[in-house]
Amino acid sequence: MTLFILTLFRSGHKLRVSSIYHLLTGKRTSSVLIFGYFHQILVFLGSLPSLEKAVFNQVIKKLLQLNYIEMNDEFGKITDLGQQALTEVVQLKQLTQLDGFRFGRMRIEMWRLILFAVQVISFISVRQKKYTPIEQRPEAVYQLKKWLKNADSNLIGLLLAELEKIFSQMPQNQADFLANQLSGYHQDGKVAFQLLAEEWQSEPWNVLFQQQCIDSFLEKVIPNSQIDLLISDFSQQNCNQSMLQTRDLFLADLNETEILQQRSIKTGTYYDHIIEWAISDENFPFEKFTLLDFKESKNFEEVIDLSYKNYQENYLNFRLSQIKNLRDCQWN
């Protein structure tokens, strides 16, 4: 746990320690999303939802004792010794497909539904009805029955082809990790902990590796494919539905006042929705807002540290200006 938390400081920026905890436990306020986005750690959103504050504080205390980070008020910054310690974290270089912001809310539910569907289809393919389903949850059973009812006549072949294609596009260790969890006729899938390589067996790396494998799989699901149709309802729950409603009204050319009235939401909530939309959508319509150009800022760290109180612009436009600037100058 200690070295994992240290990896979140690797940018070298000053990070609010409480925001790291909120990010890891899945708090999705606009301030946490902006924090994660600015420091390029948003992929870890909700990766440790059960992390206790006392445990987290103990890790921070240990990092201070090891002189891996230094604290100034509520902010922590990695030291040279901490950066040196990160060179020993072999797992960090492999966590490249993790995306808690996009999939974190429902990734486990979606993967369990896929496992369930593969088991059922396997037994259907050999016309066997006597088996013990690996899923009993009413919602999962309902989703599977709905999917089967509307399925293509060549469902078995299509599902097999989709699975093979996705697994072929994944790194071998990730594909094997997921494929060996599949169950079916004369095939009992293994549980995750039985499949972990040695470097992934300790906490929280065991959790992060499974999350990454599932995210990598889900990212490769083709729209309107059989797997996509299976998990579509769960997939939609990954998104903030209230934010989507605000987005749709904005795209229907309603102005801020009209959206606030129609949705009965406060200005702060409206701002939160627009900011989350901007972070999540590469095609966000920045041109419809009044943006600042930050010409006086030399680099992205200066842009991150700017305060909207120093500008004659509202909070929403200021944050959108930061997001646009970082997207254009730092990550493209």
C-alpha atoms as one frame of an Amber mdcrd trajectory, in Angstrom:
protein
   0.000   0.000   0.000   2.812   2.412   0.891   4.497   2.369  -2.508   1.182
   2.534  -4.338   0.166   5.720  -2.522   3.616   7.097  -3.271   3.036   6.560
  -7.009   0.192   9.080  -6.872   2.745  11.789  -5.999   5.014  10.921  -8.921
   4.169  14.029 -10.967   6.191  16.099  -8.515   3.313  18.528  -8.009   2.068
  19.617  -4.617  -1.009  17.473  -3.949  -3.732  18.005  -1.376  -3.536  14.793
   0.635  -7.244  14.707   1.503  -8.079  14.882  -2.216  -5.997  11.764  -2.850
  -8.069   9.893  -0.283 -11.340  11.141  -1.773 -10.159  10.139  -5.255  -9.233
   6.611  -4.206 -12.529   6.057  -2.399 -14.570   7.274  -5.366 -15.886  10.693
  -4.382 -17.058  12.250  -7.649 -17.388  15.946  -6.826 -16.118  18.373  -9.448
 -13.223  19.378  -7.181 -12.038  15.752  -6.912 -12.482  15.159 -10.650 -10.540
  18.330 -11.467  -7.827  17.324  -8.999  -7.477  13.889 -10.588  -7.556  15.277
 -14.110  -5.028  18.033 -13.456  -2.531  15.635 -11.891  -3.217  12.782 -14.335
  -4.339  10.311 -11.678  -8.065  10.309 -12.509  -7.737   6.695 -13.711  -7.455
   5.677 -10.037 -10.876   7.144  -9.178 -12.687   4.705  -6.884  -9.941   2.092
  -7.099  -9.976   1.515  -3.321 -13.570   2.244  -2.258 -13.203   0.488   1.112
  -9.967   2.212   2.108 -10.299   3.416   5.690  -9.167   6.943   6.488  -7.095
   5.707   9.429  -5.206   3.269   7.195  -4.606   5.982   4.606  -3.321   8.380
   7.267  -0.933   5.720   8.533   0.466   5.307   5.019   1.014   9.063   4.706
   2.733   9.057   8.101   5.024   6.241   6.955   5.890   8.062   3.719   6.884
  11.077   5.810   8.984   8.940   8.126  10.778   7.406   5.140  11.346  10.906
   3.763   9.570   9.864   0.542   7.267  12.895   0.711   7.356  16.260   2.446
   4.328  18.091   3.792   3.433  21.771   3.783   0.116  22.386   5.510  -2.334
  20.019   3.760  -0.169  19.442   0.709   2.347  16.692   0.044   5.151  16.568
  -2.496   7.434  13.703  -3.444  11.130  13.998  -2.543  14.140  12.890  -4.540
  14.350   9.853  -2.273  10.704   9.109  -3.032  11.309   9.364  -6.771  14.187
   6.946  -6.386  11.948   4.508  -4.508   9.466   4.564  -7.401  12.043   3.021
  -9.722  11.531  -0.214  -7.780   7.757  -0.272  -8.377   7.582  -2.638 -11.349
   3.773  -2.678 -11.303   3.484   1.020 -12.069   4.729   0.724 -15.649   2.114
  -1.966 -16.344  -0.930  -0.063 -15.078  -1.584   1.614 -18.405  -5.144   0.475
 -19.151  -6.741   1.292 -15.809  -9.645   3.747 -16.162 -11.654   4.182 -12.984
 -13.243   7.384 -14.239 -14.818   5.634 -17.211 -15.536   2.167 -15.823 -15.081
   2.311 -12.057 -18.690   2.413 -10.964 -19.853  -0.770 -12.690 -16.775  -2.651
 -13.946 -17.181  -5.572 -11.528 -20.894  -5.905 -12.221 -20.291  -5.856 -15.984
 -17.552  -8.471 -15.796 -19.654 -10.736 -13.581 -22.503 -10.451 -16.079 -20.159
 -11.425 -18.918 -18.953 -14.450 -16.940 -22.564 -15.426 -16.304 -23.498 -15.049
 -19.967 -20.565 -17.178 -21.126 -21.542 -19.950 -18.714 -25.177 -19.958 -19.818
 -24.312 -19.845 -23.532 -21.858 -22.703 -23.070 -24.546 -24.963 -21.643 -27.104
 -23.814 -24.222 -24.653 -24.763 -26.982 -24.664 -28.410 -25.793 -28.381 -28.357
 -24.877 -27.744 -28.925 -21.206 -30.086 -27.404 -18.641 -28.818 -28.992 -15.443
 -26.084 -26.819 -13.961 -25.567 -24.397 -11.099 -25.591 -20.790 -12.318 -22.669
 -18.705 -11.097 -25.003 -15.736 -10.680 -28.156 -15.485  -8.570 -28.567 -11.713
  -8.300 -31.997 -10.682  -9.633 -30.635  -7.768 -11.659 -28.032  -9.950 -13.393
 -30.589 -12.668 -14.135 -32.979 -10.054 -15.530 -30.302  -8.536 -17.784 -29.287
 -11.937 -19.112 -32.858 -13.021 -19.871 -33.539  -9.727 -21.659 -30.375 -10.171
 -23.706 -31.218 -13.759 -24.651 -34.752 -12.800 -25.608 -33.531 -10.220 -28.128
 -30.410 -12.096 -29.211 -29.218 -12.719 -32.742 -29.942 -16.204 -34.057 -26.201
 -16.790 -34.339 -25.526 -15.593 -30.798 -23.215 -18.468 -29.834 -20.889 -17.943
 -32.782 -20.933 -14.165 -32.490 -20.162 -14.187 -28.768 -17.272 -16.600 -29.246
 -15.831 -14.482 -32.058 -16.107 -11.294 -30.013 -14.380 -12.840 -27.020 -11.556
 -14.190 -29.162 -11.055 -10.827 -30.857 -10.961  -8.851 -27.616  -8.596 -11.278
 -25.912  -6.297 -11.228 -28.957  -6.001  -7.439 -28.616  -5.012  -7.571 -24.960
  -1.568  -8.223 -23.433  -1.187 -11.967 -22.973  -1.045 -11.894 -19.172  -4.236
  -9.832 -18.977  -6.096 -11.973 -21.517  -5.096 -15.181 -19.711  -6.122 -13.717
 -16.356  -9.661 -13.005 -17.600 -10.102 -16.006 -19.914  -9.225 -18.444 -17.152
 -12.114 -17.070 -15.077 -14.648 -18.225 -17.698 -16.895 -21.149 -16.788 -18.994
 -23.437 -18.937 -19.712 -27.021 -19.884 -16.964 -29.196 -18.358 -15.064 -25.993
 -17.469 -14.873 -24.437 -14.015 -13.406 -20.965 -14.051 -10.804 -20.015 -11.477
 -11.218 -17.145  -9.038  -9.041 -14.078  -9.479  -6.609 -14.659  -6.624  -5.660
 -18.068  -8.058  -4.497 -16.436 -11.291  -2.389 -13.554 -10.036   1.315 -13.493
 -10.837   3.603 -13.084  -7.845   4.197  -9.358  -8.328   0.434  -8.699  -8.181
  -0.467 -10.773  -5.114  -0.050  -8.133  -2.402  -2.573  -5.392  -1.666  -3.577
  -3.159  -3.348  -1.826  -4.402  -6.498  -4.083  -7.480  -6.628  -7.152  -5.251
  -6.827  -5.596  -2.829  -9.299  -4.476  -5.577 -11.665  -7.962  -7.074 -11.856
  -9.488  -3.634 -12.378  -7.031  -2.912 -15.160  -7.701  -6.209 -16.940 -11.447
  -5.624 -16.870 -11.085  -2.008 -18.021  -8.832  -3.105 -20.868 -11.444  -5.670
 -21.924 -14.368  -3.226 -21.698 -12.524  -0.544 -23.655 -12.308  -2.956 -26.608
 -16.003  -3.885 -26.687 -17.427  -2.776 -30.039 -20.632  -0.671 -29.930 -23.777
  -2.699 -30.708 -21.882  -5.981 -30.494 -23.422  -8.860 -28.552 -21.298  -8.113
 -25.494 -22.165  -4.427 -25.707 -25.873  -5.226 -25.851 -25.463  -7.516 -22.836
 -23.814  -4.935 -20.590 -25.377  -1.762 -22.002 -27.688  -1.079 -19.044 -24.849
  -1.540 -16.573 -22.502   0.462 -18.778 -24.832   3.452 -18.735 -24.641   3.448
 -14.949 -20.942   4.244 -15.188 -22.011   7.720 -16.269 -23.505  10.408 -14.064
 -27.094  10.285 -15.317 -27.920  13.688 -13.880 -24.952  15.169 -15.725 -26.166
  13.594 -18.961 -29.570  15.230 -18.539 -27.921  18.615 -18.117 -25.711  17.939
 -21.144 -28.699  17.012 -23.311 -30.537  20.221 -22.403 -27.431  22.269 -23.148
 -27.080  20.578 -26.535 -30.754  21.386 -27.160 -29.711  25.065 -26.957 -31.190
  25.842 -23.548 -29.194  28.471 -21.670 -27.988  28.191 -18.090 -31.034  29.897
 -16.565 -33.458  27.689 -18.498 -31.587  24.525 -17.504 -31.572  25.532 -13.832
 -35.310  26.144 -13.943 -36.232  23.032 -15.896 -34.053  20.703 -13.814 -34.591
  22.474 -10.467 -30.868  22.394  -9.719 -28.523  24.947  -8.213 -25.837  26.841
 -10.082 -23.105  24.842  -8.346 -24.635  21.581  -9.516 -24.885  22.902 -13.054
 -21.204  23.852 -12.933 -20.317  20.376 -11.620 -22.183  18.738 -14.501 -20.557
  20.882 -17.185 -17.077  20.336 -15.740 -17.560  16.556 -15.553 -18.821  16.587
 -19.137 -15.774  18.576 -20.273 -13.388  16.146 -18.587 -15.084  13.059 -20.001
 -15.767  14.172 -23.585 -12.972  14.864 -26.063 -15.543  16.612 -28.269 -16.797
  18.987 -25.585 -18.010  22.285 -27.166 -15.554  24.678 -25.515 -16.351  27.239
 -28.213 -19.734  27.873 -26.594 -18.111  29.292 -23.459 -16.041  32.389 -22.745
 -12.520  31.084 -22.236  -9.308  32.597 -20.899  -6.051  32.036 -22.780  -3.570
  32.122 -19.830  -0.844  33.597 -22.043   1.103  34.648 -18.969   1.468  31.019
 -17.803   4.652  29.298 -18.950   3.746  25.662 -18.278   0.913  23.395 -17.248
   1.883  23.444 -13.548   1.387  27.204 -13.517  -2.027  26.735 -15.156  -3.004
  24.210 -12.472  -2.006  26.604  -9.673  -3.978  29.579 -11.002  -6.852  30.921
  -8.892 -10.101  32.058 -10.480 -10.292  34.848  -7.892  -7.548  36.608  -9.833
  -9.640  36.730 -13.008 -12.785  38.578 -13.929 -14.567  35.444 -15.044 -16.946
  33.030 -13.346 -15.791  29.762 -11.829 -17.169  27.570 -14.610 -15.484  29.430
 -17.448 -12.235  29.581 -15.485 -12.171  25.807 -14.914 -13.126  25.089 -18.519
 -10.282  27.368 -19.618  -7.836  25.351 -17.507  -9.118  22.041 -18.884  -8.935
  23.286 -22.477  -5.446  24.709 -21.964  -4.119  21.490 -20.450  -5.740  19.348
 -23.112  -4.280  21.434 -25.928  -0.820  22.150 -24.543   0.100  19.313 -22.220
  -1.533  16.116 -23.415  -1.852  16.616 -27.188
